[in-house]
């Protein structure tokens, strides 16, 4: 639980530093991308620190394309 607090504090520290810079430069798109990336990375880091099972993206790709691979294999043989 302490690791979640540390991750949250580091994320807030990064926000405190970067958000004023991006607002000053009128970088609205960059600000949204930064907010999305830091929130995603903080959530995944907290999930790892809590030993939660995180789905591997390659498993999702395999699940989606396995039927297509079988179909192509049956068509070619």
C-alpha positions, -999 to 999 in steps of 0.1 A, spaced: 0 0 0 29 23 7 41 18 -29 8 31 -42 12 63 -22 48 67 -35 36 62 -71 8 87 -66 32 113 -51 57 109 -79 29 113 -105 16 144 -88 51 158 -86 55 152 -124 21 169 -130 31 199 -109 62 204 -130 49 197 -165 14 210 -166 23 247 -161 50 244 -188 25 229 -212 -1 255 -205 24 283 -209 33 269 -244 -3 265 -253 3 228 -259 -33 215 -254 -28 183 -274 5 176 -256 -12 183 -223 -39 157 -230 -15 131 -241 7 137 -211 -23 134 -187 -34 102 -204 0 87 -204 9 96 -168 -25 84 -155 -22 51 -174 13 45 -162 4 53 -126 -26 30 -127 -5 1 -141 23 7 -117 -2 6 -88 -17 -26 -101 18 -42 -103 26 -30 -68 -6 -46 -55 3 -78 -73 -28 -77 -94 -29 -99 -125 -26 -76 -156 -37 -90 -190 -8 -93 -215 -16 -75 -248 -1 -103 -268 -27 -127 -253 -55 -105 -266 -39 -103 -300 -36 -141 -300 -72 -146 -289 -84 -123 -317 -63 -137 -346 -63 -174 -337 -96 -181 -355 -84 -162 -386 -52 -182 -386 -71 -215 -384 -94 -203 -413 -65 -194 -435 -48 -227 -427 -79 -247 -437 -83 -227 -469 -47 -232 -480 -45 -270 -472 
